């Protein structure tokens, strides 16, 4: 039996696991499927909501520069993910990468953090989906009562927890259940549905850019970077950097592709293409939307929940029809994010169970659907409860903290493995190593410092619970410790 908290897996053993036939997942995803899934995960509330908020409060028209800065950091993380995914094409994502580079206990901690990122992200987006769905229904004269469409619990930094008087957020529960059923049916069905959602939202976004570019008012873009108010982060260069921190999370989602390595037809080539391709496409779209949005409407009027709808109004009455399509595109965008995040979470548990750190049932693949059905049911039930009861605010910052921590560790892991095992065959390599991954790690960890203390406290409590489970169950069932 192996001793020590930092017992590591070898790259060879992980590659052997990926080739096992028993309890294996069906390989049906092409590079195009993976790119579409990446776009489906990335384009969501970040594009449709955060763009306006960051422009109004921090960067003004300079939000375009903020998107470029955030895109650079996200691309560095994507390059590091791509190197690991091509080297270790297994569905565990950063959990598996940490197992190789930092050891089992670190891998378990990453597994816990990934649960925050994927599970809570799906819940937070489902709550956002509920709000837009209510808005769309009201356009057709259908009013959904608050008591079945709002969270019963509220949280405020100053007053703490309180009851809202509502019962459950039923639309959030409904979309979570529907997406859960879809990924339970099979990865091919989920990928096909995602492709449709991606086509809808990309078509509307391109339509918005195409219609809006001819109506840009140069006066709205002047000055491009508004003068700082005297407070750090309120316009000026500091505002552009703070805006980058806000919109950075509009790029989150591409990392979920690494959880699908065992369902890709040619993971060593297709995963890097999917990650870098989807992130590159989304970065270009974000920059163009930023320019058109702040060119149509003064940034001062964009601090609203639907900034793109405000910009469409500025186009005039003959473009009012576009508002309906914008809302449909937003719902399509959020729907695909919920699906991909739930999908990623099930694959994390699937891989952890394979290592013995979770009960064996989490690794069992249903013969008919060729998916981890039990795991999917557990994840979806947990998401239904969280999405139905809690508000988006309490979930969002914790997701951000978890994502930055994971990104930083993946970048650091590339450095560690390059140093320890430089001769490994790497089908894809991060360029300009060690400087690029080192910058990615430092940038991610630094951004964590700007998040509030309550978020740090939530992370610590969650990890403490995770440590309890590890020392109570996982350490005693770890296959690598038992020599299996």
Secondary structure as GFF3:
##gff-version 3
##sequence-region A 1 484
A	DSSP	alpha_helix	11	18	.	.	.	ID=ss1
A	DSSP	alpha_helix	31	42	.	.	.	ID=ss2
A	DSSP	alpha_helix	45	45	.	.	.	ID=ss3
A	DSSP	pi_helix	46	50	.	.	.	ID=ss4
A	DSSP	alpha_helix	51	54	.	.	.	ID=ss5
A	DSSP	pi_helix	55	59	.	.	.	ID=ss6
A	DSSP	three_ten_helix	60	62	.	.	.	ID=ss7
A	DSSP	alpha_helix	63	87	.	.	.	ID=ss8
A	DSSP	alpha_helix	94	101	.	.	.	ID=ss9
A	DSSP	alpha_helix	104	115	.	.	.	ID=ss10
A	DSSP	pi_helix	116	120	.	.	.	ID=ss11
A	DSSP	alpha_helix	121	139	.	.	.	ID=ss12
A	DSSP	three_ten_helix	146	148	.	.	.	ID=ss13
A	DSSP	beta_strand	153	156	.	.	.	ID=ss14
A	DSSP	beta_strand	160	163	.	.	.	ID=ss15
A	DSSP	alpha_helix	170	185	.	.	.	ID=ss16
A	DSSP	alpha_helix	187	212	.	.	.	ID=ss17
A	DSSP	three_ten_helix	213	215	.	.	.	ID=ss18
A	DSSP	three_ten_helix	218	221	.	.	.	ID=ss19
A	DSSP	alpha_helix	236	247	.	.	.	ID=ss20
A	DSSP	three_ten_helix	248	250	.	.	.	ID=ss21
A	DSSP	three_ten_helix	254	263	.	.	.	ID=ss22
A	DSSP	alpha_helix	267	296	.	.	.	ID=ss23
A	DSSP	three_ten_helix	299	301	.	.	.	ID=ss24
A	DSSP	alpha_helix	307	314	.	.	.	ID=ss25
A	DSSP	three_ten_helix	317	319	.	.	.	ID=ss26
A	DSSP	alpha_helix	321	354	.	.	.	ID=ss27
A	DSSP	three_ten_helix	360	363	.	.	.	ID=ss28
A	DSSP	alpha_helix	373	389	.	.	.	ID=ss29
A	DSSP	alpha_helix	392	420	.	.	.	ID=ss30
A	DSSP	alpha_helix	435	448	.	.	.	ID=ss31
A	DSSP	alpha_helix	453	469	.	.	.	ID=ss32
A	DSSP	pi_helix	470	474	.	.	.	ID=ss33
A	DSSP	alpha_helix	475	477	.	.	.	ID=ss34
A	DSSP	alpha_helix	479	482	.	.	.	ID=ss35
###
